[in-house]
Amino acid sequence: MTPAFDFVIVGGGTAGLVLAARLSEDANVQVLVLEAGDDLSTDARVNVPAMWPQLQGTETDWQLKTEPQGALGNRELVIAQGRLLGGSSALNAMNFVVGAREDLDAWAKLGNPGWDWENFSKYLKRTYTVTAGSETVNDGAIQTHIPDEETKWPKVWRDTLAGLGYSVDNDPVSGDICGAVMYPDAIDPKTKTRSFAGNAYLAPARDRPNLTVWTGATVDRILFDHTAEGIVATGVQYFTRDGKLDTVAARKEVILSAGVFHSPKILEQSGIGDAKLLQSLGIDVVVDNPYVGENLQHHPISLLSFETVDDGKEGFDTLDAIARQDPAAVGAAMEAYTTQQRGPFSKTNCNTMAHLPFPGIDTDAGKRELQELLDQSLPPAAASSSSSSLGGKATPAYTEAAESFVRSVLTSPTAASGYYVAIPVRAHPGPSGRMVPAPADSSERYFTVAVLLTRPLSRGSVHLTAAAADPASPGHSHNDNNRSNNFKLSINPNYLAHPLDLEILARHVRFLAGTLARAEPLASRLRQDAGGKRTPPGWWWAADGTFAGAADAEAAKRFLRETAVASTLYAGTCAMMPRAMGGVDAALRVHGTRNLRVVDASVMPFITRGDTMATVYGIAEKAAAGIREGL
């Protein structure tokens, strides 16, 4: 007999476990979570904050890879996404970055009532508690902590930005930030361990008799009944850990929380997507929706590392010795962590950040330069009526909304187009985005600044393509219904494909290298002489140690084409918009179906200005509240 539950949640990740915890608060409903990965809730790599990089590229990571990216010299980039209970909230860098007010208000303007900042922030507040020193703000599930400053680098960062005229007194959960900000880490201040969906939401609910969690269960497709009332989701087909194909029924709803890449994949495998694509793959069309898997958005990232001044002054230690696995440094850090709950292992070491506007927007020259870029890169509204400058299948209405939003951000002196992250360690990504280890025998110390493009216009896609079955693949079966092994996932983010994206990120890189890194007091802590080492190494560093792109926009753009990489932040592939533009409605119900929703980062119509985790928690809280109201 097929087992049945009221709610079947596909994906035990960031959003899925919030839904599981909230829905199972009603003892009258039975909730099942299906998670492809394993439960690593006791693994030190999950719990010890500084160990998070050790998870990427392992069995806990889906280890995805993009198609060759034309704007990046046809490089293929790796994408880290969590494949374990807790999803990417158990794998990521734990930065709790709240979306901006303008992000959410832009969602609402696309035809999504109730998703504006004023309404959404009510649900967001259910997700977090912030502790800074002895002060605690809010009372939500995720424990976050603004760590004590054990080095002088954060103060140097703030003082430098203050000297350049930016605010350094920003509330990290306000939704209104321009300037330097110390974001909270998703770390429990009492235990100094990661606080994530697994221990903050699932653990308190785990013993409820109406909540069931199956790990090692990979969902293949959704099952439907075609009734007089429409197409109704009735359950899912999944692979067990040993490769057996099985089914489970859903009495009320199937909820997809499989993430930006796998939610559209499962929809397409189930017959929901572009009819022409599905028919070419031999998949029966259930709902023809060409926007499933489209609208993929991402924050492209550029990193510059500068060798620091070694003058013996206290407070300017870096993490380089630990990164090189120096036994003494690692031992001292572990001793501080286990005996005092302090030191580099007790924090992310990357919560020193800034949200900055278009460089020069406060000057007449800067405003003129920006206007020239907008005139060159964005076509007039009438010219975009038949095709989209964003790429893919974006409709004229969505294209107009996206361009208008980006214009409003770029022309505002208080809205961020660049997201800066300061890290006291060498960070050198290779061509694929994987970090290149520092030589074990090196002794230099570095200060790295990463800059991300906050509001990209480039749009990519995630779609199924035909692939021969791999007998060695997990879950392989010779059953004809085994759809997963007949397809592969084609991920094409189109990084920096829109000309304006390249122009704006290049301006921020130029500002970083030519202004920020040369402003006091930061400049005095970085080696400015020709002998100072910098990464990534290459032609872009002049003989005197200056960055060639600082004075040459074309050089900065060439630098980005050769070195820009991918962050772990993606959104948009099942976008929340009206049926004529998107994948789900404002209640996150899949267009053209009943009893089927998507709840994860894929529903964001515009990606938020920074890390997406906090916003995903809020999306799940809002979705759970809406579902419970309908019971």
C-alpha positions, -999 to 999 in steps of 0.1 A, spaced: 0 0 0 14 34 -9 21 55 22 3 88 23 9 121 41 -10 154 41 21 174 30 50 160 11 79 184 11 106 177 -16 139 189 -2 150 191 34 170 223 30 168 259 41 131 264 32 119 228 34 128 224 71 111 257 80 80 244 63 82 210 80 86 226 115 58 251 110 33 228 93 38 200 118 28 225 146 -7 214 137 -10 179 152 -38 171 128 -16 170 97 10 145 87 42 159 72 69 141 52 102 156 42 122 138 14 159 148 13 184 134 -12 214 139 11 222 127 45 218 140 80 252 154 90 239 174 120 267 162 143 295 166 117 321 191 128 323 205 92 287 216 96 289 229 132 324 245 136 320 278 118 354 281 102 352 246 88 325 253 63 348 254 32 357 218 38 321 207 28 322 221 -7 332 197 -33 323 167 -12 294 143 -11 274 170 8 276 193 -23 256 187 -56 289 197 -73 271 214 -102 289 230 -131 278 256 -157 278 254 -194 308 274 -210 302 311 -203 308 332 -234 314 365 -215 340 347 -193 361 333 -220 340 301 -223 350 290 -188 329 264 -170 324 274 -134 316 252 -104 285 258 -83 283 247 -47 248 237 -34 240 218 -3 230 181 -7 224 173 30 197 178 56 196 216 61 206 222 24 228 252 17 221 266 52 244 237 64 270 243 38 273 281 32 294 308 49 266 316 74 262 353 64 228 365 76 221 392 51 186 407 50 173 417 16 168 454 9 135 473 12 136 481 -25 141 444 -34 109 433 -18 89 464 -30 100 455 -65 87 420 -61 53 434 -51 51 457 -81 53 427 -104 18 416 -93 27 399 -60 5 416 -33 17 410 3 54 407 -7 64 443 -1 89 450 26 63 462 51 45 429 49 74 405 43 95 418 72 68 406 96 76 370 86 113 377 83 114 387 120 102 352 129 134 338 115 162 354 136 175 365 169 205 388 168 230 390 197 257 416 198 277 417 230 252 416 258 224 430 237 198 407 221 173 418 194 142 399 183 133 363 192 134 342 161 145 306 154 179 312 138 205 323 164 227 350 149 257 367 164 277 398 155 311 385 167 335 404 190 363 421 170 395 403 179 416 422 153 417 458 141 407 450 106 370 457 110 377 491 125 402 499 97 375 490 72 349 512 88 373 541 93 384 539 56 348 540 43 339 568 67 368 588 54 354 583 19 321 597 30 301 566 36 279 558 66 293 532 90 264 531 114 239 507 97 214 484 113 221 450 96 184 439 97 168 472 88 164 467 50 180 501 45 218 500 43 243 522 25 279 520 36 298 498 60 279 471 79 289 443 103 265 415 95 256 389 120 268 353 115 243 325 117 261 312 147 247 305 182 264 329 206 262 304 234 277 274 217 296 291 189 282 266 164 264 270 132 227 278 136 208 265 106 176 250 94 186 216 108 191 225 144 170 257 147 139 245 130 140 207 125 156 196 158 129 211 181 102 194 160 120 161 152 101 141 179 67 151 168 47 120 158 32 138 128 66 147 113 86 122 92 120 128 75 135 104 50 171 110 39 187 94 9 155 99 -10 159 116 -44 126 127 -60 122 119 -97 89 135 -105 55 147 -93 24 125 -99 -8 141 -111 -45 134 -115 -63 150 -145 -97 158 -131 -126 180 -140 -113 206 -116 -79 206 -132 -45 191 -128 -40 180 -92 -7 169 -76 -13 137 -58 22 126 -47 58 120 -59 79 92 -73 114 89 -57 145 68 -55 154 52 -23 190 51 -10 194 16 -26 181 27 -60 145 14 -57 118 34 -74 89 41 -50 60 64 -46 44 84 -18 10 101 -18 1 136 -8 -34 141 6 -32 179 6 -1 193 -12 33 186 -27 57 214 -19 89 217 -39 118 231 -19 145 215 -39 163 248 -47 170 270 -76 184 242 -98 164 211 -88 129 226 -84 127 235 -121 144 202 -129 118 182 -111 90 203 -127 103 196 -161 107 159 -154 71 159 -143 58 175 -175 57 212 -164 77 235 -186 82 246 -222 62 222 -243 86 222 -272 115 213 -249 95 186 -231 83 170 -263 118 169 -277 129 149 -246 99 125 -249 82 139 -217 44 141 -217 33 177 -214 12 184 -183 14 222 -182 30 242 -210 49 270 -192 79 283 -210 91 303 -180 100 273 -158 138 271 -156 142 306 -170 151 339 -152 182 324 -135 200 352 -116 233 354 -98 258 378 -82 290 375 -102 320 382 -80 356 395 -83 382 392 -56 414 411 -51 440 401 -24 467 425 -12 497 415 8 496 433 42 523 453 59 543 431 83 555 457 109 548 437 141 519 459 151 493 441 172 458 435 159 466 428 123 467 390 123 453 372 93 440 337 86 467 328 61 487 305 84 455 285 92 446 284 55 481 269 48 473 243 75 502 254 96 501 230 126 509 256 152 483 281 139 456 255 136 463 241 170 462 275 186 429 284 169 414 251 180 426 256 215 410 291 216 378 277 202 374 247 225 385 263 257 373 299 253 348 299 224 369 326 208 393 329 179 390 324 141 372 290 145 343 307 164 332 329 135 328 332 97 356 358 95 337 374 66 310 395 82 328 428 76 310 442 46 296 472 28 268 480 4 279 508 -19 262 528 -47 275 534 -82 310 549 -77 308 587 -82 271 590 -81 274 619 -57 293 639 -83 282 656 -115 309 637 -135 297 604 -120 261 611 -129 271 619 -165 291 588 -168 263 567 -154 238 582 -178 261 575 -208 263 538 -196 225 536 -193 219 552 -227 244 528 -243 234 496 -225 196 498 -222 174 501 -252 144 524 -252 112 508 -240 97 508 -274 127 490 -289 124 461 -264 88 453 -272 96 423 -294 126 409 -276 143 412 -243 177 427 -237 179 404 -206 183 373 -227 162 341 -226 124 343 -226 119 374 -205 87 391 -215 86 428 -225 67 436 -193 92 418 -171 121 433 -191 107 468 -186 102 462 -148 138 448 -144 154 477 -163 133 502 -144 144 487 -111 180 486 -120 179 522 -132 163 533 -99 191 515 -80 220 529 -101 207 565 -100 202 565 -62 230 576 -39 217 553 -12 210 521 -31 237 495 -35 250 482 -69 281 468 -53 283 444 -23 318 443 -7 331 416 16 364 420 35 383 389 46 417 388 63 432 360 42 444 352 7 416 342 -16 425 332 -51 399 314 -72 411 296 -102 394 296 -137 365 273 -125 360 292 -92 377 266 -70 401 282 -46 438 279 -54 457 269 -22 485 291 -11 520 275 -13 526 256 19 560 272 24 548 308 19 547 333 48 528 363 34 497 377 50 468 390 29 437 411 31 410 403 5 381 423 -7 354 406 -28 330 427 -47 297 413 -60 272 429 -85 240 433 -65 214 437 -92 224 419 -124 204 423 -156 218 391 -172 194 362 -172 202 326 -176 184 293 -175 183 258 -160 169 231 -182 169 194 -189 189 180 -218 191 145 -231 218 122 -217 226 86 -219 219 66 -187 249 61 -165 249 27 -149 273 40 -122 251 69 -112 234 69 -78 198 57 -81 204 41 -115 177 17 -125 167 -1 -157 130 7 -150 116 26 -180 100 51 -156 135 62 -144 134 96 -159 163 111 -139 189 90 -157 177 99 -191 185 136 -186 212 159 -174 209 194 -161 221 222 -183 230 253 -162 236 285 -182 238 315 -158 249 339 -186 273 356 -163 279 392 -173 262 387 -206 243 419 -203 266 448 -212 255 469 -183 264 442 -158 300 442 -170 302 480 -170 289 483 -134 310 456 -119 340 470 -136 334 504 -120 332 488 -86 364 468 -92 381 500 -103 369 518 -72 381 490 -50 416 489 -65 421 526 -72 403 543 -44 393 520 -15 426 501 -12 445 533 -14 425 553 12 436 556 48 438 539 71 435 508 50 462 519 26 488 520 54 481 483 62 485 471 26 518 469 8 516 496 -18 552 491 -31 560 472 -63 573 442 -42 540 437 -25 522 405 -37 487 405 -50 462 380 -64 450 370 -88 484 373 -105 484 386 -141 490 414 -166 465 436 -147 491 445 -121 515 472 -134 552 472 -126 547 497 -98 520 475 -82 490 495 -93 459 479 -109 458 486 -146 420 487 -146 419 515 -120 425 541 -147 413 521 -177 377 508 -179 385 485 -208 413 469 -189 390 464 -159 364 447 -181 390 424 -197 402 416 -161 366 405 -152 362 384 -183 394 365 -174 389 362 -136 353 368 -124 338 338 -108 305 326 -93 293 329 -58 268 304 -43 239 328 -46 212 321 -72 175 328 -77 146 331 -101 140 299 -120 104 294 -108 97 331 -105 67 345 -86 49 365 -113 16 364 -131 10 334 -154 21 353 -185 56 359 -170 64 334 -143 63 300 -128 42 305 -96 16 329 -83 18 352 -52 8 322 -30 37 302 -46 12 278 -63 25 264 -96 5 280 -124 -19 256 -141 -20 231 -112 -36 225 -79 -20 212 -46 15 220 -59 37 249 -47 74 259 -49 90 274 -18 127 283 -21 150 309 -37 137 299 -72 105 320 -66 124 353 -63 115 374 -93 146 396 -86 176 384 -66 182 403 -34 212 426 -30 234 400 -11 233 366 4 199 350 -1 196 327 29 179 351 53 153 359 26 147 323 19 139 317 56 114 346 54 98 332 22 93 298 39 78 314 71 54 334 49 45 304 28 39 282 59 16 309 75 -4 311 43 -8 273 40 -19 270 76 -45 297 72 -60 276 44 -63 244 65 
